[in-house]
């Protein structure tokens, strides 16, 4: 069943196409997707394991689709994106029965094939609209879009939506991940949590000023990726 998440852009955001974008140090990293990708599940758990991506995507009756936007913390937004995949809440339920996370685990770290890592509060990751997605607009994700599977976290800024997910770690403490100190622990769009300590509107020009340089850097390594959005 498809769900829609649409409406006016959040404060400080402006429309832009969806394209490969992120921390500058990852611009040159173009991971090769394995023929049989797996997700390594570990952290503070009783029984770490590896699971085939295909097995996760085939969880009975759990397939879902939704239309939701992606809001980058640097102030651009790609809208009307139609994602398909499996809700992470369903994946977590299935995994937890097998790996048995410690009862005090309150955070989950996602890692991509490119080495990028981001941390979500577990209750945020279990929201109804958080997907482990493998399609965009009805087509399999391309490598630039995050193949084989990516996290889609519509209520949080885009740096929480890890591409090329290959590892999930349950943690009892927050891990700042690849963004380091400048990232917000939760990065909720509704609270404009763009960075630590300061109000979101103060961070807007800081992040916005990074866009041209980051786009130029990514363009050096990009071919002609598919683009969707406003």
FENVEN-V527666 format. One record per backbone hydrogen bond with DSSP energy under -0.5 kcal/mol. CO is the residue of the C=O (numbers start at 1). NH is the residue of the N-H. Records with the same first field share a line. If there is no record, write none. Layout:
CO->NH ; NH
//
This chain:
1->65
3->67
10->13
14->77
16->230
17->19
23->26
24->27
26->29
28->30
29->31
31->33
32->34
34->37
37->53
39->41 ; 51
40->42 ; 168
41->49
42->170
43->45
44->102
49->41
51->39
52->56
53->57
54->58
56->59
59->62
62->87
64->85
65->3
66->68 ; 83
67->5
68->81
69->71
70->72 ; 78
71->158
72->75
75->14
76->72
77->16 ; 79
78->70
81->68 ; 83
82->137 ; 138
83->66
84->134 ; 135
85->64
86->132
87->90 ; 91
88->92
89->93
90->94
91->95
92->96
93->97
95->98 ; 99
96->100
99->46 ; 47
100->46
102->105
106->122
107->171
108->120
109->169
110->118
111->166 ; 167
112->115
116->112
117->178
118->110
120->108
121->124 ; 125
122->126
124->127
127->130
129->131 ; 154
130->88 ; 89
131->133 ; 152
132->86
133->150
134->141
135->84
136->139
139->136
142->145 ; 146 ; 147
143->146
146->164
149->165
150->133
152->131
153->156
155->189 ; 190
157->160
158->161
160->162
162->151
164->113
166->40
167->111
168->42
169->109
170->44
171->106 ; 107
176->179 ; 180
177->180
179->182
180->183
187->157
188->191 ; 193
189->192
192->194
196->198
199->202 ; 203
200->204
201->205
202->206
203->207
204->208
205->209
207->210 ; 211
208->211
210->214
211->215
212->216
213->217
214->218
215->219
216->220
217->221
218->221 ; 222
228->18
//
